Each structure stands twice: as structure tokens, then as C-alpha cells.
Amino acid sequence: MALLSRSCIDEARPYDRSDRTAEEIRRLPRRGRAPSSRQGAIQPLVLASVPTPRRLPSAVTFGREVRRLRHLAGLTLEELSQRAGLTPSYIGSIELGDRDPSLSTMEAIASGLDIAVGELFGGVAELSPEGLELAALFEQVPDAVQTAVLAILHTTGDLAAPEAKPTRKA
């Protein structure tokens, strides 16, 4: 952050201690005393052109999803932070979209919420409770059983094709 003294404003150059005049130095407060308005202490000015950080839309969306999932799990920031091994202020800043978390942080948050990392992006939100239960059970069976179940479901899906709609005659 660039600072300017009152004597540097017209020249628009950075503040330098050598810019102080003898009068300004004499008016500076002594150590241990707070400056008063009568002492005329130099107040640094912040340049207006310093850019302010912007929130990334993806970070805001991700943060909202983390907060939604935390509320669904009935967890406070402190509880999630203990489960995830992160600080409450860090998780809060992620929820506000102020931080762009790393993959390891996303994994820690997902672990704290007891969900898959993909769910932090809304990947499984459209499944019904029965579908989620079926997926969890499917993951627990051996690969050979999964292959057989998929073959049955594909065959059943082909048999249950929707009926053809009658065409209109013009």
C-alpha cells in the first residue's frame, strides 16, 4: 500500500521520511503519548487507486454450497472446523467466497461433512433418498455383482421403453 505525506500529494510520489520538514518533525508526538489534533501529526493518506480484492463467482458459489451442506448436516462452524481440522474463521471465509480453497482443503471439508468431494459442487443433489441409498449399497458389493446388476438394469430399461405417441393426421 503506497502512502503519501501531505507534502507529496501534489507530486504524486511515495512517502519518504526525508520529506518531513523540521516543523513537521517537531510536531510529531513523543513516544508513549497519543497524538492529539493540536499537535498536527502527519496523517498518511491511502491512494485511491489501490485495487480492492474481488470475490470470484465460482468461490462464492462453492462457499454457498459448503454453507448449505453444513446447515443440512446440522453443524456449526466450530463443529465442522473440528471435524475438518481447519479453523472456524477459515471455513467462514470460504463460505463467504473470500477464499479459493485448495483440493486438500476441499477434501478436509468433505470429510468433515461426511460426504464425497463431488457433493461440494452439487453433483449428487438431484438424487432421491432412495437413489442415494441404492448407490451406497451398490458400492459395497463386489465388482462381479455390480456388473450383473448393471446388465439387468440395462435390459430392463430397454424393455420398458416408452410407448410411441400417436401421430396427428393433418
Beta strands, then each sheet from edge to edge (+ up, - down):
strand 1: 3-4
strand 2: 45-46
sheet 1: 1+ 2-
end
